[in-house]
């Protein structure tokens, strides 16, 4: 069975969502599925090794026993690209990928291979997605997002490079389509892709749940220090409010599972965030967490109240604007413990992607 290479038109389009769903669909069909990310740009320490975080996710979610460095043979460390440019030699890198690929092929009936960004990413060290897909003899699915024109334009660029390398593109998955525009966008993109000689395999409606951060992720990515509420760091932040206004106005902006960002010396806003907001009837609105900015730690009496509330409280040194801006720009990826997100991703693929057509194209 031909390997399946999942590429994208840019970073963070939703490759992980598609991969989680397709691997599960292949498994449900009774196929032994392996995973590989030949070139990883965001690695973590895993079992004492530098392993791409997406490879760790696949290994943990699907209980794969393959060696981590076969699943993630090249993890791009700081300074790697500059060193390569002045000492150009793709052969050792290609050999490492092919050796890992060979071992995984022996262990599984089919491999799902994850790329990084658009077709040209990795060209600076001679391992673009198009080149790697060519090396591995893989069929490609391109994931894109957005509306109509931008999605088709971005797909056209990647199509050109894959075809230049002789790689067969099996089709496109359109992700993050707004519900109110779903049918219009799906039909227009499907017709537009036909003009480029490819097809739409499916369109996934936008799911807020898949992109919401948990408090423990915010701790790591900002970074921040936990003042209290460690037991609730799994809380998911559905809304964010910068509480720089008077406390009576803060109440109007707090909804269930709101993340409140406020200076650490704004005791009024800190307290109002953990009590009942009297502006609406009904039960208290539970905040997902608090981020206290400016490096200010509240007095001990206030910290005691925060501990009793059970709300996760994080401390950041930066000013409120900088912290809020940083948080807005972060991308929070699905983790192995996010079982609700994983199940939601797999359900999206089952409902909205023609997996039978895709797998038939691979030779199943």
C-alpha positions in Angstrom: 0.0 0.0 0.0 1.4 3.4 -1.0 2.5 5.6 1.9 0.2 8.5 2.6 1.9 11.9 3.0 -0.1 14.7 4.7 1.1 18.2 3.7 -0.5 21.6 4.1 -0.5 25.0 2.5 1.1 26.6 5.7 1.7 25.8 9.3 -1.2 25.2 11.7 -3.9 24.4 9.1 -5.0 21.3 10.9 -2.8 18.5 9.8 -3.0 16.9 13.2 -6.8 16.8 13.1 -6.7 15.0 9.7 -3.9 12.6 10.7 -5.7 11.6 14.0 -8.8 10.8 12.0 -7.2 9.0 9.1 -5.0 6.8 11.3 -8.1 5.8 13.3 -10.0 5.1 10.1 -7.3 2.9 8.7 -7.1 1.0 12.0 -10.9 0.6 12.0 -10.4 -1.1 8.6 -8.1 -3.6 10.2 -4.9 -2.1 8.8 -1.6 -1.9 10.8 -0.7 1.8 10.6 2.6 3.4 11.3 3.4 7.1 11.6 6.4 9.1 10.6 7.4 12.8 10.6 10.6 12.8 8.6 11.5 16.5 9.4 10.3 18.0 12.6 10.7 21.7 13.6 9.1 21.6 17.0 10.8 18.9 19.1 10.5 18.0 22.8 12.6 15.8 25.1 11.1 12.3 24.9 12.7 9.3 26.6 16.0 11.3 26.5 15.8 12.0 22.8 14.9 15.0 20.7 11.6 14.0 19.1 9.1 16.1 17.2 6.0 16.8 19.3 3.7 15.5 16.7 5.5 12.1 16.6 5.1 11.9 20.4 1.4 12.6 20.0 0.9 9.8 17.5 3.0 7.4 19.5 1.1 8.0 22.7 -2.4 8.2 21.2 -2.1 5.1 19.1 0.2 3.1 21.5 2.8 2.7 18.8 6.0 0.8 19.8 8.3 2.0 17.0 11.5 3.6 18.1 10.9 7.4 18.6 13.8 8.3 16.3 12.4 6.2 13.5 9.1 8.1 13.8 11.1 11.4 14.0 14.4 10.9 12.3 15.4 14.6 11.9 14.5 17.2 14.6 15.7 20.6 13.5 17.7 22.2 16.3 18.6 25.8 16.7 21.3 26.8 14.2 20.8 23.6 12.1 19.8 25.5 8.9 22.7 27.9 9.0 25.2 25.1 9.6 23.8 23.2 6.7 23.9 26.1 4.3 27.7 26.4 4.8 28.2 22.6 4.8 25.7 21.4 2.2 25.3 17.7 1.9 21.8 16.2 1.7 23.0 12.6 1.5 23.4 11.8 5.2 20.0 13.4 6.0 18.3 11.5 3.2 20.0 8.2 4.3 18.7 8.7 7.9 15.1 9.3 6.7 15.2 6.3 4.3 16.7 4.0 7.0 13.9 4.9 9.4 11.3 4.6 6.7 12.5 1.1 5.8 12.2 -0.1 9.4 8.7 1.3 9.7 7.6 -0.2 6.4 8.6 -3.6 7.6 6.5 -3.2 10.8 3.3 -1.8 9.2 1.0 -2.3 6.3 0.8 1.4 5.6 2.5 4.6 6.8 1.0 7.9 7.4 3.7 10.5 7.0 3.3 14.1 8.3 5.0 17.0 6.6 5.8 20.5 7.9 4.0 23.5 6.4 3.7 24.0 2.6 5.3 21.9 -0.1 8.5 24.1 -0.1 9.2 24.0 3.6 12.6 22.4 4.1 14.1 23.6 0.8 16.8 25.5 2.7 18.3 22.2 3.6 17.3 20.2 0.5 14.4 18.4 2.3 11.3 20.1 1.1 8.0 18.3 1.6 7.9 17.7 -2.1 11.4 16.2 -2.1 10.7 14.0 0.9 7.4 12.8 -0.6 9.2 12.0 -3.8 11.9 10.0 -1.9 9.3 8.0 0.0 7.1 7.3 -3.1 4.1 8.7 -1.2 0.7 9.9 -2.3 -0.1 13.3 -0.9 -3.1 14.9 0.7 -2.9 18.7 1.1 -4.7 20.3 4.0 -5.7 24.0 3.7 -8.0 26.4 5.5 -9.8 29.6 4.9 -12.5 30.6 2.5 -12.6 30.1 -1.3 -10.1 32.2 -3.1 -7.2 32.0 -0.7 -7.6 28.3 -0.2 -7.5 27.6 -4.0 -4.6 30.0 -4.5 -2.5 28.4 -1.8 -3.2 24.9 -3.0 -2.1 25.9 -6.5 1.4 26.7 -5.2 1.8 23.5 -3.4 0.4 21.5 -6.3 2.9 22.9 -8.7 5.9 21.9 -6.6 4.7 18.4 -5.8 4.0 17.8 -9.5 7.5 19.1 -10.4 8.9 16.4 -8.2 6.6 13.8 -9.8 4.5 13.3 -6.7 0.9 12.3 -7.0 -1.6 14.5 -5.1 -4.6 12.4 -4.1 -6.7 15.4 -3.1 -7.4 18.3 -0.8 -9.0 18.5 2.7 -10.4 22.0 3.5 -10.4 22.7 7.2 -11.9 25.3 9.6 -14.9 26.2 7.4 -17.4 28.5 9.1 -20.7 26.8 9.7 -22.8 29.6 8.2 -20.8 29.4 5.0 -20.1 25.7 4.9 -22.1 24.6 1.8 -21.2 27.6 -0.3 -17.5 27.3 0.5 -17.4 23.5 0.0 -19.1 23.6 -3.4 -17.0 26.5 -4.7 -13.7 25.1 -3.6 -14.6 21.6 -5.0 -15.3 23.2 -8.4 -12.3 25.4 -8.3 -9.9 22.5 -7.5 -11.3 20.6 -10.5 -9.8 23.4 -12.7 -6.4 22.5 -11.3 -6.9 18.8 -11.9 -7.4 17.7 -8.3 -10.3 17.1 -6.0 -11.8 18.0 -2.7 -11.8 15.0 -0.4 -13.7 16.7 2.4 -14.4 20.0 4.2 -14.2 20.1 7.9 -16.4 22.6 9.8 -14.7 24.9 12.2 -14.6 23.4 15.7 -13.7 25.8 18.5 -13.0 23.0 20.9 -9.9 21.9 18.9 -8.1 25.1 19.3 -8.9 26.1 22.9 -5.9 26.1 25.3 -5.7 24.4 28.7 -4.1 26.3 31.6 -1.2 23.9 31.7 -0.4 24.7 28.1 -0.5 28.4 28.8 2.0 27.9 31.7 4.5 26.3 29.3 4.0 28.5 26.3 4.0 32.0 27.8 5.9 30.9 30.1 4.4 31.6 33.5 4.7 30.5 37.1 1.9 28.8 38.9 0.9 30.7 42.1 -1.9 28.3 43.1 -4.7 26.1 41.7 -2.4 23.4 40.4 -5.2 20.8 40.6 -7.2 22.7 38.0 -4.5 23.3 35.4 -6.5 21.1 33.0 -9.2 23.8 32.8 -9.9 24.9 29.2 -10.1 28.6 28.5 -13.0 29.3 26.2 -12.9 33.1 26.4 -10.4 35.7 27.4 -10.9 39.1 28.9 -8.2 41.7 29.8 -9.5 43.1 33.0 -8.1 46.6 33.0 -11.5 48.3 33.6 -13.4 48.9 36.8 -14.6 45.7 38.5 -18.3 46.4 37.9 -17.5 46.3 34.1 -15.3 43.2 34.4 -18.4 41.3 35.4 -20.1 42.1 32.1 -17.3 40.3 30.2 -16.9 37.2 32.3 -18.6 34.1 30.9 -18.2 30.4 31.8 -14.6 29.2 31.5 -13.2 32.7 30.9 -9.5 33.4 31.3 -8.9 36.7 33.1 -5.7 38.7 32.5 -5.2 41.5 35.0 -2.3 43.3 36.7 -1.3 41.5 39.9 -2.0 44.7 41.9 -5.6 45.1 40.7 -7.0 43.4 43.8 -10.5 44.5 43.0 -10.5 42.7 39.6 -8.8 39.6 41.1 -11.5 39.2 43.7 -14.4 39.9 41.4 -13.1 37.1 39.1 -13.5 34.4 41.7 -16.9 35.4 43.2 -20.4 35.5 41.8 -21.0 38.2 39.3 -24.3 39.8 40.3 -25.1 41.3 36.8 -27.0 38.2 35.7 -29.2 35.6 37.4 -28.1 32.0 37.8 -25.1 30.1 39.2 -21.6 31.6 39.5 -19.6 31.9 36.3 -16.5 29.7 36.9 -13.4 31.3 35.4 -10.9 28.9 33.8 -8.0 30.8 35.3 -6.3 34.0 36.1 -3.1 35.5 34.7 -1.6 38.2 36.9 0.8 40.5 35.1 3.5 43.0 35.9 5.3 40.6 38.3 3.0 41.7 41.1 2.1 39.1 43.7 -1.0 39.9 45.7 -0.8 40.2 49.5 -0.9 36.9 51.5 -4.5 37.4 52.6 -5.6 37.6 48.9 -3.4 34.6 48.0 -5.2 32.6 50.7 -8.5 33.4 49.1 -7.2 32.4 45.7 -6.0 29.1 47.0 -9.4 28.4 48.6 -11.2 29.2 45.3 -9.3 26.5 43.5 -8.8 28.7 40.4 -5.5 28.3 38.6 -3.5 31.5 39.1 -0.5 32.2 36.9 2.2 34.9 37.4 3.8 36.7 34.5 6.6 39.3 34.6 5.5 41.2 31.5 3.0 44.0 31.3 -0.7 43.2 30.6 -0.6 44.3 26.9 2.5 42.2 26.2 1.2 39.1 27.9 -2.2 39.4 26.1 -0.5 39.9 22.8 1.7 36.9 23.3 -1.2 34.7 24.3 -3.2 35.8 21.2 -0.4 34.7 18.9 0.2 31.3 20.4 -1.0 28.1 18.7 -2.0 25.3 21.1 -1.6 21.8 19.7 -3.5 18.7 20.6 -1.8 16.6 23.3 -2.1 12.9 24.2 -4.2 13.7 27.3 -6.7 15.8 25.2 -9.0 12.8 24.7 -12.0 15.0 24.1 -10.2 16.8 21.3 -8.9 13.6 19.8 -12.3 12.1 19.7 -13.7 15.3 18.1 -11.0 15.3 15.5 -11.7 11.6 14.6 -15.4 12.2 14.4 -14.8 15.1 12.0 -12.9 12.9 9.6 -15.5 10.1 9.8 -18.3 12.5 8.9 -16.8 14.9 6.4 -13.9 13.2 4.5 -14.4 10.5 1.8 -11.9 8.1 3.3 -13.0 5.3 1.1 -12.1 7.3 -2.0 -8.8 8.3 -0.5 -7.8 4.8 0.6 -8.8 3.4 -2.8 -6.3 5.8 -4.3 -3.6 4.3 -2.1 -4.3 0.8 -3.3 -6.3 -0.6 -0.4 
